[in-house]
Amino acid sequence: MNQPNQTNNSTMTNLLLWLLLFLLAWPIAILALVAYPIIWLLLLPFRFIGIVFEGLFELCRSIVMLPARVLGRRRRDRVCYDY
C-alpha cells in the first residue's frame, strides 16, 4: 500500500507537471484537464471487471487449496516434538 508521504509526493509531482504543461502548452493542458474525467468514466467498467475476476480467481484458488490446508493442519497436529 502507499504510504501517506508517497501519496503526497505523487500528488505534488502531478500538480507540478500539470502546471509546467499549462505554462508551455495551455490548450493541451486544458484539454487534458477536461478529458481526464471522461476517460476515467470510460475505463471504469474495466476496473469493475478486474475486481470481479480477481475475486473469482481468489475463490478458485481457495477452493483448490482447501484440501491441502485441511490435510496439512491434521498432519501438523500429529507431529511429536522430542526435546
Buried (B, 14 or more C-beta within 10 A) or exposed (E): EEEEEEEEEEEEEEEEEBEEBBEEEEEEBEEBEEEEEEEEEEEEEEEEEEEEEEEEEEEEEEEEEEEEEEEEEEEEEEEEEEE
